[in-house]
């Protein structure tokens, strides 16, 4: 599978600098961060949640996890982790679980954990098992049209 055209077109149209990183497939986000030679706090993983009847994309550093109680407080409604069956059809141009963190490209509301603000870059999956994208965090935040909130806890 190739990097989704909608993602590449979006990045090219906005004229941001980015780098495509090629790597072997990894089963977890933390292992992927190691293959990319970045700390887990810089590698973004997409975690899809269901907030009542709505799917929401959350973006979490690979060294953290979503705290559902905190996220409920942010969204003001009950939340649960979404199953792959609930969201895979929303990303027909991506490998399952490898979608890029741009909810705006897929018509989804998006929340990014505030801990990313501590870094100057972000690395995220590019829709395939073997490619990621690295770019400036501030540029990413401007393009992503996401809300920033505190809804994760550090993995132990």
C-alpha positions in Angstrom: 0.0 0.0 0.0 1.2 3.5 -0.8 1.0 6.6 1.2 -2.5 8.0 0.7 -2.7 10.5 -2.1 -4.9 12.8 -0.1 -2.2 13.1 2.6 0.6 13.7 0.2 -1.5 16.2 -1.8 -2.4 18.0 1.4 1.2 18.3 2.6 2.3 19.5 -0.8 -0.4 22.1 -1.2 0.4 23.5 2.2 4.1 23.7 1.3 5.3 22.4 4.7 8.7 20.6 5.0 8.4 17.0 5.9 10.5 13.9 5.6 9.2 10.4 4.7 10.9 7.7 6.9 11.0 4.1 5.7 11.1 1.3 8.2 10.2 -2.3 8.8 6.7 -3.0 10.1 6.4 -2.9 13.9 3.5 -4.3 16.0 3.4 -1.5 18.5 3.8 2.3 18.4 6.7 2.1 20.9 8.6 -0.4 18.8 7.9 1.8 15.8 9.4 4.8 17.5 12.5 2.8 18.2 12.8 1.8 14.5 12.4 5.5 13.6 15.1 6.4 16.1 12.9 8.8 18.0 11.8 8.9 21.6 8.2 7.7 22.2 7.2 11.3 23.2 7.7 12.4 19.6 5.9 9.4 17.8 2.2 10.0 17.5 -0.2 7.2 17.5 -3.9 7.5 16.5 -6.4 6.2 19.0 -10.0 6.2 17.9 -12.7 6.6 20.5 -16.4 6.6 20.5 -18.0 9.5 22.3 -21.7 8.6 22.5 -22.6 8.2 18.8 -19.6 10.0 17.3 -16.1 8.8 16.4 -13.3 11.0 17.5 -9.6 10.8 16.6 -7.2 11.3 19.4 -3.4 11.7 18.9 -1.2 10.3 21.7 2.5 10.0 22.1 3.6 6.3 21.9 4.9 6.5 25.5 1.5 7.5 26.9 -2.1 6.1 26.8 -5.5 7.7 26.7 -7.0 8.1 30.1 -10.7 7.7 29.4 -11.8 9.5 32.5 -9.8 12.6 31.6 -11.1 12.4 28.0 -14.7 12.2 29.2 -14.0 15.4 31.1 -12.6 17.1 28.0 -15.4 16.0 25.7 -18.2 16.3 28.3 -19.7 12.9 27.4 -19.0 9.2 27.9 -16.2 7.7 25.8 -15.0 4.3 25.0 -12.2 2.9 22.8 -13.5 2.3 19.3 -13.1 -1.1 17.6 -11.3 -1.5 14.3 -14.7 -2.6 12.8 -16.2 0.8 13.8 -13.6 2.9 12.0 -11.7 1.0 9.4 -14.1 1.9 6.6 -13.4 5.6 7.3 -9.9 5.1 6.1 -10.1 3.2 2.8 -6.8 4.4 1.6 -4.9 3.3 4.7 -3.7 0.0 6.2 -5.9 -0.8 9.2 -4.5 1.0 12.3 -2.0 3.0 10.3 -4.0 6.1 9.6 -2.3 9.5 9.7 -3.2 12.0 12.4 -5.3 14.3 10.3 -8.9 13.9 11.2 -9.7 16.9 9.0 -8.8 14.8 5.9 -11.3 12.2 6.9 -14.1 14.4 8.3 -13.4 13.6 12.0 -13.0 15.8 15.0 -9.5 15.5 16.5 -7.9 16.0 19.8 -4.1 16.0 20.4 -2.5 15.5 23.7 -0.9 18.6 25.1 2.4 16.8 25.9 3.3 17.1 22.2 3.8 20.9 22.8 7.0 20.1 24.6 8.7 18.9 21.4 9.8 20.6 18.2 8.9 17.8 15.8 6.4 15.0 15.5 6.6 11.6 13.7 3.4 9.8 12.6 2.3 6.8 10.5 1.6 7.7 6.9 -1.2 5.2 6.2 1.2 2.3 5.5 3.0 -0.2 7.7 6.4 0.8 6.4 6.4 4.6 6.2 6.1 7.4 8.6 6.3 11.2 8.3 8.5 13.6 10.3 7.6 17.2 10.4 7.8 20.4 12.6 5.3 20.1 15.4 4.0 23.7 15.1 3.4 23.3 11.4 1.6 20.0 12.1 -0.6 21.6 14.7 -1.6 24.4 12.3 -2.5 21.9 9.6 -4.3 19.4 11.8 -7.0 21.7 13.0 -7.2 19.8 16.3 -8.0 20.8 19.8 -5.2 20.5 22.3 -6.1 18.9 25.7 -4.7 16.9 28.6 -6.1 13.4 28.3 -3.2 10.9 28.6 -1.1 9.3 31.3 2.5 8.1 31.0 2.9 4.3 30.4 4.7 2.6 33.2 
